[in-house]
Amino acid sequence: MLYVYAPAGIAAMLAFLIALAASILFLRGKGMWFDSLAVSATETGLVFLAVNLIAGVVWSRQTRGIWWTWDPAIASALVCGLIYASYLMLRRAVEEPSQRGAFSAVWSIFCFLDVPIVAASVYRWRALHPHPAVWSGVADGWQVALAGSTAGALALAAMMLAIGLRQQNARRERESARRMAQTI
């Protein structure tokens, strides 16, 4: 499970970091491409966070014999996922594209404040969570496998981000055409 759990968590945090950067850049220049990047990165991050949570729960079942514990790392990751899910709900609630982008960008910045808390919960409040220094706990031959699975997860995340960005831009063009048709 380590070879799924850790790479998925890394990919999720990097996707949320991209969403943060895109949101800040959107607020600075109002470029709709950055809004599309932010929502695509958030969707990608949520997928990988879900994989991370599921793998963590399965790992917990295998090692401790219970499906769920309110371990700070698992609980804070769940809260992070719920906060980012609210970002997607906010996007559905606002109709006008530039206003939706601005509200979403501000909320995305707020959402990212939870990402360091999740990271800190793994390092500071370990409780039942295993030590985060995964490289020291992995046998020499398996470090390459962990690095490979992390690279694979990041490549998959990049591909999902690119596909999501293309879909967001197509959706934006359809919305624009619909709005133009309504004004005529």
matplotlib code that plots the C-alpha trace (Angstrom):
import matplotlib.pyplot as plt

x = [0.0, 2.9, 3.6, 0.1, -0.5, 2.6, 2.7, -1.0, -0.5, 2.4, 0.5, -2.5, -0.4, 1.4, -1.9, -3.3, -0.1, -0.7, -4.3, -3.0, -0.5, -3.1, -5.7, -3.2, -2.3, -6.0, -6.5, -3.5, -4.4, -7.9, -6.7, -9.4, -6.8, -5.6, -9.1, -9.3, -5.9, -7.0, -10.2, -8.4, -5.7, -8.3, -10.2, -6.9, -5.8, -9.2, -8.9, -5.4, -6.4, -9.3, -6.8, -4.6, -7.4, -8.7, -5.2, -4.6, -7.8, -6.9, -3.4, -4.9, -7.1, -4.1, -1.8, -4.2, -7.3, -9.6, -11.0, -11.0, -9.3, -9.6, -5.8, -4.9, -3.3, -6.4, -8.9, -7.1, -6.8, -10.5, -11.2, -8.9, -10.9, -14.2, -12.9, -11.7, -15.0, -16.7, -14.6, -16.2, -19.7, -19.0, -18.1, -21.4, -23.3, -21.9, -23.1, -21.1, -17.6, -15.4, -17.2, -17.1, -13.4, -12.7, -14.8, -13.3, -9.7, -10.2, -11.7, -8.9, -6.3, -8.3, -8.5, -4.7, -4.3, -5.3, -2.6, 0.2, -2.0, -2.3, 1.5, 2.1, -0.3, 1.8, 5.1, 4.0, 0.9, 1.8, -0.4, -1.0, 0.4, 3.7, 6.8, 6.8, 10.5, 9.4, 12.9, 14.5, 11.9, 12.0, 14.4, 17.2, 15.8, 12.3, 13.4, 13.6, 10.0, 8.8, 10.5, 9.0, 5.5, 5.9, 7.1, 4.2, 1.6, 3.0, 2.9, -0.7, -1.5, 0.1, -1.9, -5.2, -4.4, -3.9, -7.1, -9.0, -7.6, -8.7, -12.2, -12.4, -11.4, -14.0, -16.7, -15.8, -16.1, -19.5, -20.6, -19.5, -21.3, -24.5, -24.3, -23.7, -26.8, -28.9, -28.0, -29.0]
y = [0.0, 2.3, 2.4, 3.8, 5.7, 8.0, 8.8, 9.7, 12.0, 13.7, 14.1, 15.5, 18.1, 19.2, 19.5, 21.7, 23.8, 24.3, 25.3, 27.9, 29.4, 29.5, 31.1, 33.8, 34.4, 34.6, 37.3, 39.3, 39.3, 37.9, 35.4, 32.8, 30.2, 30.4, 29.8, 26.7, 25.5, 26.0, 24.0, 21.3, 21.1, 21.0, 18.1, 16.2, 16.8, 15.6, 12.3, 11.7, 12.6, 10.1, 7.5, 8.4, 8.2, 4.9, 3.4, 4.7, 3.1, -0.2, 0.1, 0.8, -2.3, -4.5, -3.2, -2.5, -4.5, -1.5, 0.4, 3.9, 5.7, 9.4, 9.6, 13.3, 12.5, 10.7, 13.1, 16.2, 14.7, 14.0, 17.6, 18.9, 16.8, 18.2, 21.8, 21.3, 19.7, 22.8, 24.7, 22.7, 23.4, 27.1, 27.0, 25.5, 28.1, 31.2, 31.7, 34.7, 33.4, 36.2, 36.5, 32.7, 32.8, 35.5, 33.8, 30.5, 31.9, 33.4, 30.2, 28.1, 30.2, 29.6, 25.9, 25.6, 26.8, 23.3, 21.5, 22.5, 21.3, 17.9, 17.8, 18.8, 16.2, 13.5, 14.9, 16.4, 14.5, 11.0, 9.2, 5.9, 7.1, 5.5, 7.6, 9.8, 9.2, 6.5, 6.3, 5.1, 2.5, 1.0, -1.8, -0.8, -2.6, -1.2, 2.5, 2.4, 0.9, 3.7, 6.4, 4.8, 4.7, 8.3, 9.3, 7.3, 9.0, 12.5, 11.6, 10.4, 13.6, 15.7, 13.9, 14.3, 17.9, 18.5, 16.6, 18.6, 21.8, 21.0, 20.1, 23.3, 25.4, 23.6, 24.2, 27.8, 28.2, 26.5, 28.8, 31.8, 30.7, 30.0, 33.4, 35.1, 33.2, 34.4, 38.0, 37.9]
z = [0.0, 0.6, -3.1, -3.8, -0.6, -0.5, -4.3, -4.3, -1.3, -3.0, -6.3, -4.4, -2.6, -5.8, -7.6, -4.8, -5.0, -8.7, -7.9, -5.4, -7.9, -10.7, -8.4, -7.4, -11.0, -11.9, -9.2, -10.5, -14.2, -14.6, -17.2, -17.6, -18.5, -14.9, -13.7, -15.9, -14.6, -11.0, -11.3, -13.3, -10.7, -7.9, -9.6, -10.1, -6.5, -5.2, -7.2, -5.8, -2.3, -2.5, -3.6, -0.7, 1.8, 0.4, 0.4, 3.9, 5.2, 3.6, 5.0, 8.4, 8.1, 7.2, 9.9, 12.8, 12.0, 11.9, 8.9, 10.3, 13.1, 13.8, 13.5, 12.9, 9.5, 8.1, 9.7, 8.5, 4.9, 5.0, 6.1, 3.3, 0.8, 2.0, 1.9, -1.7, -2.6, -1.4, -4.0, -6.7, -5.2, -5.1, -8.8, -9.6, -7.6, -9.4, -13.0, -14.3, -15.4, -14.1, -10.8, -10.5, -11.2, -8.6, -5.9, -6.6, -6.6, -3.2, -1.9, -3.4, -1.6, 1.6, 0.9, 0.5, 4.1, 5.1, 3.0, 5.4, 8.3, 6.6, 6.1, 9.7, 11.0, 9.4, 10.8, 14.2, 15.4, 14.2, 16.6, 14.8, 11.4, 10.5, 10.4, 7.2, 6.4, 4.0, 2.3, 5.6, 6.2, 2.7, 1.9, -0.5, -3.5, -3.0, -3.0, -6.7, -6.9, -4.6, -6.7, -9.8, -8.4, -7.4, -10.8, -12.3, -10.1, -11.0, -14.7, -14.4, -12.5, -15.2, -17.8, -15.9, -15.4, -19.1, -20.0, -17.4, -18.7, -22.2, -20.9, -18.9, -21.9, -24.1, -21.5, -21.3, -25.1, -25.0, -22.2, -24.1, -27.3, -25.2, -23.6, -27.0, -28.4, -25.5, -26.1, -29.7]

ax = plt.figure().add_subplot(projection="3d")
ax.plot(x, y, z, "-o")
ax.set_aspect("equal")
plt.show()
